[in-house]
Amino acid sequence: MPPDVKQLTVHRPHFRQGCALILVLATVTALILLWQHGPDDERLDSPARTVIRSADGATVAVLTDGARTVLFTGPERTFTEPATTTSTVTTHAVVRLAPQPWHPGAADEDWFKRWFAAARTSRDPDLLDIAAQYLPGASERRAANGARYAGPATYGPMDDNDERKATADFNDYLGIDWAFPNGRERKARRDFYGSVDCSGFVRLVYGYRSGYPLEFKQPTGRALPRRAVMMAQDGPGVAVVANDHRQATDFGALQPGDLLFFNASPDAGPQIDHVGIYLGLDSTGRHRFVSSRKTANGPTLGDAGGASLLDGTGLYARAFRAAKRL
């Protein structure tokens, strides 16, 4: 053996020493994870999302990968429609639209820090408040120029067969012509003023009022298209309940603000023909939503012409097929 090379003696640790080493490694790993995610963040799956918690473990916000809607925990409030149901929805859910889709790591980006700080304490109406502004009995709201932008909406005028027409978009309700980014234009129709069909209602709440991009005619996947079937098949959003063309009965992944898709006319084929917005559990423990429909002549969370429920054996429960988070 060369004189300048010393023989190495290998010491095998005893069992207790090995346990101590494992404990040290586990502690270091935990510290690394805390450094990466923050002590108050939790990552969950199905769908992939980040839950931000306060120091006492309470949920502050839920941010879903690829989605712009953010669910905050806010003051308690109750949604009612006493003319059509005795059930109410009392919730702490506040749903706001972020300027960009969430992704892991966004918490360190300037745009998110600015938006989150403001959104968390904002007193502006959220998406659920806005949806309720078109229910029966809601107060009219007008802009400075006198134009009405909120208040009870109808579904549409009657046609020659004494049925309500199902073609009222958000700009019909507003009574204004609209030019879309793709160059398409849509004229408002005087006889549809104050009306929205199911997809028009969603576009009014999410698009015109909240700033989500809208498009007309051919869907691109980057903006809310005109029809419910387009929203379900080609529109943006994160799939929360996949469409397997039969009644969906797993509601565990739903959160308030999600878009719900229905096939209310299965005899006409498997195509989606109705869209609504999930509100949450009602006073009877049932899953309730709000949508605009013919039988109620406009937006409703009530039970006229079919209960606004996802669970059970009612019309819309049987018709429920899929859900997305914008």
N, C-alpha and C positions, 0 to 999 in steps of 0.2 A: 504494500500500500504506500503510495507517495507520502512523504513526510508532511506535506502541507495540506493534506486532506484528512479531516477528522471523521471518524466513524460516527454516524448518527444513531442515537439510541431512540427507538420508538417506544413511547409510553402509551399503553392502552388504558383509557380512562375507566374507572369503576362505573357501575350502574348509576350512582348518584350524580357523578360528574357528567355522564351522558344526558341525564334528565335536565341538569342545569343548562347544558349547552342548547338543548332543544327549546327550553323556556326562553333563553336569550334570543334565539333565532325567531321564535314566535312573536316576541315583544317587538323586535326590530321590524318584522313584517307588518305587524299591526300599525306601527308608527308610520311606515311608508304608505299604507293604505289611507290612514288619516290625512297624511300630507297631500295625497292625490285627490281625495274626495271631500275632505273637510269633515270635522267631527259631527256635523249635524245633517249630513247627506246620507241617503240610502239608495242603492240601486236595486230595482226590481225588474222582473221579466213579465212578458205576456200581457200587455206590450212592454217593451223596454222603456224604462222611465226612471227619473230621479225624484225621490221624495226628500224635500227639504224640511228638516225638523227643528224645533226650538230646543233650547237647553233642557227643557223638561220632557222632551220626546214628543210633544204635540206636533201634528202635521201643519206646516206653514203653507206649502205649495207642492203641487205635483206637476212635473214637466215631462212630457212624453217625447221620446226621440222621434224627430221628423214632423212633429205637430207644433202649431202655433198657439193653440188654446192651452192656457195654463189655469189649473184649478187651485184657487186660494181658499184658505179657511177664513171666513169673515163673520160679521155679526149675524145673528139669527134673523131670519125673515120668513114670511109665509105667503105662498101663492094660493089664491082662491078663485073659484068661479061659481059662486053660490047658486046661480040660475040653472046650472046643469049638473052639479055634483055636490054632495056634502063632504067629499074628501078634500083635503088640503095638502099642500106640500110645504113643510117647514124644514128649512135647510140652513146650514152654515156655508154652503158652497157659493163661491164667487168665481165666475168664469171670465177671464180676460184674454184678449188676443195680443200675443207678443209680435213685435215687428219682423221676427225671423223664426223659422223652426228651431226648436231646441235640439241640441246635441251635447253629449258628454264633453265637458271642457268649456262650454259656453259661459259658465259662471265666472270665468276669468276674463271674459271679453268685455270691452267697454260698453258696447251697445246693450248687453244684457244687464250689466250693473246699473246703468242709468235707468233702463226701463223697469227693472224689477223693483228698485227703490221707490219709484213713483207709483207703480201699479199696486204694490202691496198696501199702500195707504190711501189710494185714490178713493174718492167718494162719487166718482162718475158712475152712471148706470153700467152694469156689466151685461153680458150677453143674455142672461136670464131675465134681468130687469127689462131689457129692450124687448125681448119676446113678449113679455107680459103687457107691454104698452099697446098691444094691438088686440087684446082680449076684450070681450064684451064688458062694458062699464068703465074701461080705461079713459083717462082724461085726454083730451086733444092737446097736442103740442105743436106749436107753430114757430117757424124761424122768424128772424127780424123782419123779413119782407112779407110776412103773413102767410107764407106757404106752409101747409100742414105736412108734418113729417111723422107724426104718431097719433094714435087714437084708434078706436075700434075699427077693424077692417072687416069687409065682407069677402066672400069667395069669388063672386062674379055675377054679372047680370043673367037673367033667364034667357034661354034660347027658345026656338020655335016649338020645341018638344016639352016646354015647361020644366027644363032642367038647367042648372047653373053651368055656365061656360067655365071651362077649366084652363084658361089661357092668360090669366092675369099675372103679369110680372111685377117686380118691385116698382118700376117706373110708371106703371098704370096706377098703382096706389098713390104715388106722388103727383101724378099728372104732369110729368115732364118728359121730354124726349131725351134719349140717352145715346151717347156715342161710346163704343167700347174700344179698348186699346188695339184690337185687331182690325179696326176700321169699320166694323159693322155698326149699324145704327138701328135703333128701335124707337118707333114713334109711340107715344102714349095715346091711348084711346079714351075719349071722353066718357063713353058708356061704362068703362071699367075703372073709372076714378074711385079710389078708396078700396080697391079689391086686390087680393093676392091669392093665387092658388098655393099648393103645398110647397113647391120649389121656389115660387116667387116670394113666399114668406121667409124661407131660409135665406134667400139672396138679399132680402130687405134687412134682416137681422144681422147676418154675418158680413154681407157685402156693403150695401149702402151705408148702414149705420155704424159698422165696426171696422170697415176698411179692408176686408178680405177681397182679393182680386176677383172680378167677374168677367165672364165672356159670353158670347152669343154665337149660336150656330155650332160649328164643329168644335168639340172639346179638345183641349191640348194637355190636360192633366196638371196645368199650372194655375188654374182659376176655377171658380165655381161655375159650372155650365148651367144651361137653362132648365133641363128636365131632371126629375128624380132618377130615372134610369141612367142618365149620363153621369150624375153625381156618384151613383153607386159603382158603375163600371169603369168610368174613365176619369172621374174627378179626382182632385187631390185628397190627401188625408191618409191617416194610418189606420189600417184595418184593426178593429177591436173585436168584432164578431164577423167571422167569415161566412159568406153566403154559400150554403150547401143546398139551396133550393128546397128547404123544408122549414117548418117552424123552429125558430131559434129559442132555446129555453135556458141557456147558460148566460146569466146576466152579471156574473162576477167581475168581469173586466170593465163594465160600463161605468162612466162617471158623468155627472151633469154637464150638459153642453155637447155631448156626442150627437152626431147625426144618426138617425135610425131609418132603416129602409124596409119597406113593406111590399108584399104582393097581395093587394087587397082584392084582386080579381083573378084568382088562380085558374078559373075556367077559361080565361083568355090566354093562358100560357104562363111561363115562369118569370116573365119580365117584371122588374121592380116598377111600381106605379105610384108610390107614395113615399114621402119623406117627412120626418118630424125631428124634434129636438128633445133629448132626454132631460128630465127634470130631477129624477131621483125617487126615493121612496115616499109614498104619501102617508096620510094619517092612519091608513089601514094596513100599512106595511107592504103595499103593492108598488110595482114599478110604473111610474106615470110619466107621460110625455105631453108635449104640446105640438100641434100641427094645424094647418089650415085645410079644411075639407068641406065638401059640398053639403053633407048632411047637417053640419053645424053652421053653414053659411059664413065661414071664416075661421080664423085662428081660435083654438079652444084647447083647454086642458081637461074639459069636462067629459060627460058620458052620453051626450045627446047623439043619437045615430051611431052608437058604438062607443064602448068605454075606452078612454085614453090610457089603456093598460097594456103592458107587454106580457104579463103573466096571466095564466088562466085559459079560458076557452072562448073568450070574446072574439069579435071580428078582427081587431088589430093584434091581439095576442096570437091568433092563428096565422095572421098575415106577416108577422115579424120575421125578417130574414137575415139582416146584416146591420152592422154599425161601423162608423168611421169617426176618427177624431181629427178635426182640421188643424 
